[in-house]
Amino acid sequence: MKKKRIFKSSDGVNNLVDLVHGFLRNISGKLKFSISYKISVTYFKLLFSSTFLILLITMGIYLVATIWGIKQEQDIIFHEINNNLTPTTLVSGDWIEKYPSYNVIIYNDKKQMIYSDYEWPIQADGPYYYVEDNVHYFGRQNKVILGEQTYYVKLLKNISTPMKRLALLLISIFIVEIIRNTHIIRKGAKLNKQVLKPIQDMTATTQAISEYNLNLRINVEGAKYELKDLAKTINHMLERIETAYYKQQQFVSDASHELRTPISVIKGYANLLSRWGKEDKEVLDESIAALQNESDNMQDLVEKLLFLARHDKQTHKMNMEAIHIQGILKELVKETTMIQNKHEIIDDIQDDAIILLDKNSIKQVIRIFMDNAVKYTPDGGTITVKGKLEADTYMIAISDTGMGISKDELKRVFDRFYRTDDSRHKIKSGHGLGLAIAKLIVSAHGGKIKVRSRVGEGSEFRIYLKCKRVES
C-alpha cells in the first residue's frame, strides 16, 4: 500500500494567513480608499488572524491532550508486555486482541519485522502519525527485553474518531467565529460612520469657507473626545484668521484713507503751480511749503506703515544690547527742552539701571509719548519724565497736564489708526499709529505699558522694563 504524506496543519494555515494578508496589503496599498474602508479592512485582518489563531490553539491543545492520553495507554500496555509476556506469546500477537483500538508491529534486535497484524508500509522508527485508507493512526515504538531476546514493539492507535471530533470542533468554532466577526464588523462599520461623521462635517465646513463667509464654524455637538478638541481648535484657528483678515482689510482701508489726503493736497498744489505758480511768487512759495509739509507727512506715514508691515511679517530685527537707561532718558529730556520752549519739561529721573534693549527703538517709544504730551498739552503746561526702580523692574513715566483722555477712549488708544474725539483731533493732526508702534516695541522687549488719564487733568503713560542689572 502507498504511504500517505504526513499533514502539517500549522504550515498550511500560516501560509494561507500570509497569503491573505499579503493580498490585502497589496490591494490597500495600490488603491486610495477612505479612512472608514481602511479601518474596516484592519478590523477584518485582525479578526481573520484571531480566528485562525484560535483554531490553531484549539487544534494544538486537542492534539496534545489526545497524544498524551494515548501515550498513557501505551505505557500501560508496554508495562504489561515487559511483566506478563514471553518471547513466544509476544511474537504470536494474540495479546493485542485485548486492545481492539490498537495494531502491533514487532521487530527483532536487527529491526527486521517478525510480526505484523497488517501489511504496514512503515519502518522500525517512531513515533508516527499517518493516514492509511482514510484511517488516522498514531504509532509509538518501544524497546522490550524478554529473557535474553531484544524486541522492538510498535503500537498503532486508531485515532480516526478523535480526529473527526477535532474536525467537528474546528468547524463549529469557525462558524461561531464567522458569525461573531460578521457582527463585530457590522458594529464597527456603524461605529466608524458615527466616529468619522464629525471629520466629514469638518471637511464640508472648511471647504465651504472663503473670504466671503469667514464666520462659518464647525459644529462640535456631534464630536467627542479628541475629535471635539480638534473641532474646537479649528474653530479657534478660524476665529484668529477671521480677526486677522478683517484687521488686514481695515489696515489697508485706513492706510489708503490716510494716503489719500496728502496725495490730494500734493496734486492740488501741483495743479496750482502749473497754472499760476510760475509767475506768482506768493503762490509759488505757498505751494512749495505745502508740498514739503505733505511730503514729510507722507514720508512719516510710509515709514510707520513699513514698520508695522515688518512687525506683522516678523521680519523686524532688534539690536539688543545692555545699556544704561538713565543716559537715554536724560538725552531725550535735553533734546525736547531745546526744541520746545512753550512747555515746562521736568526731569524726575531718579535711578539708573542696565537694561537689555534696542537703543533706537526705545528712544522712538519715549519720543512718541513725549511728542503726544507736547501735542495735547496747552502752552505753559508741564511735561514730566520720571525714571525709577521698582524691585527688578524699571519704570519710565511720561506725564502731562494736558487735555486728558476719556475712560472709553483709553481702551482704544493703542489701536492702529485710532484717534481720539474731535476736540483732540482738531487740535493736532496725526495718523493714529504712534501709540500702536510704541506698544509693539515695548512688547518686543518683554515690557508692558499702563495708562492713567482724566479729562481736563492730563495723562500719564508708564513703561515697565525688566532690569538686567541695577546700578548702585
C-alpha positions, 0 to 999 in steps of 0.5 A: 500500500502507498504511504500517505504524506504526513499533514502539517496543519500549522504550515498550511494555515500560516501560509494561507494567513500570509497569503491573505494578508499579503493580498490585502496589503497589496490591494490597500496599498495600490488603491486610495480608499477612505479612512472608514474602508481602511479601518474596516479592512484592519478590523477584518485582518485582525479578526481573520488572524484571531480566528485562525489563531484560535483554531490553531490553539484549539487544534494544538491543545486537542492534539496534545491532550489526545497524544498524551492520553494515548501515550498513557495507554501505551505505557500501560500496555508496554508495562504489561508486555515487559511483566506478563509476556514471553518471547513466544506469546509476544511474537504470536500477537494474540495479546493485542486482541485485548486492545481492539483500538490498537495494531502491533508491529514487532521487530527483532534486535536487527529491526527486521519485522517478525510480526505484523497484524497488517501489511504496514508500509512503515519502518522500525522508527517512531513515533508516527502519525499517518493516514492509511485508507482514510484511517488516522493512526498514531504509532509509538515504538518501544524497546522490550527485553524478554529473557535474553531476546531484544524486541522492538514493539510498535503500537498503532492507535486508531485515532480516526474518531478523535480526529473527526471530533477535532474536525467537528470542533474546528468547524463549529468554532469557525462558524461561531467565529464567522458569525461573531466577526460578521457582527463585530464588523457590522458594529464597527462599520456603524461605529466608524460612520458615527466616529468619522461623521464629525471629520466629514462635517469638518471637511464640508465646513472648511471647504465651504469657507472663503473670504466671503463667509469667514464666520462659518464654524464647525459644529462640535455637538456631534464630536467627542473626545479628541475629535471635539478638541480638534473641532474646537481648535479649528474653530479657534484657528478660524476665529484668529484668521477671521480677526486677522483678515478683517484687521488686514482689510481695515489696515489697508482701508485706513492706510489708503484713507490716510494716503489719500489726503496728502496725495490730494493736497500734493496734486492740488498744489501741483495743479496750482503751480502749473497754472499760476505758480510760475509767475506768482511768487506768493503762490509759488512759495505757498505751494512749495511749503505745502508740498514739503509739509505733505511730503514729510507727512507722507514720508512719516506715514510710509515709514510707520506703515513699513514698520508695522508691515515688518512687525506683522511679517516678523521680519523686524530685527532688534539690536539688543544690547545692555545699556544704561537707561538713565543716559537715554532718558536724560538725552531725550529730556535735553533734546525736547527742552531745546526744541520746545520752549512753550512747555515746562519739561521736568526731569524726575529721573531718579535711578539708573539701571542696565537694561537689555534693549534696542537703543533706537527703538526705545528712544522712538517709544519715549519720543512718541509719548513725549511728542503726544504730551507736547501735542495735547498739552496747552502752552505753559503746561508741564511735561514730566519724565520720571525714571525709577526702580521698582524691585527688578523692574524699571519704570519710565513715566511720561506725564502731562497736564494736558487735555486728558483722555476719556475712560472709553477712549483709553481702551482704544488708544493703542489701536492702529489708526485710532484717534481720539474725539474731535476736540483732540483731533482738531487740535493736532493732526496725526495718523493714529499709529504712534501709540500702536508702534510704541506698544509693539516695541515695548512688547518686543522687549518683554515690557508692558505699558499702563495708562492713567488719564482724566479729562481736563487733568492730563495723562500719564503713560508708564513703561515697565522694563525688566532690569538686567542689572541695577546700578548702585 
